[in-house]
């Protein structure tokens, strides 16, 4: 069984290495930088928002919306093929992360 798994994985890993280019590292850096900028924006806007005044959902949506520029930059860098599902997923992730920041600010999440 192990041999079958190894024989199946080897060709797949060889394909991944065959298409690596020097720009892949730069692209990863650009994506990581865009993620960090988006997350910093979310954290900053939660801190400046009146977190306890509205429901967590409302605040999270408002925070995510206030960071739409950073989110769209992340979409632009990450989604080079222009796939609308990828863009929607990144936008949804922004709202999810905003909710995490809101809950942390309210002391409802300990992580």
Beta strands, then each sheet from edge to edge (+ up, - down):
end
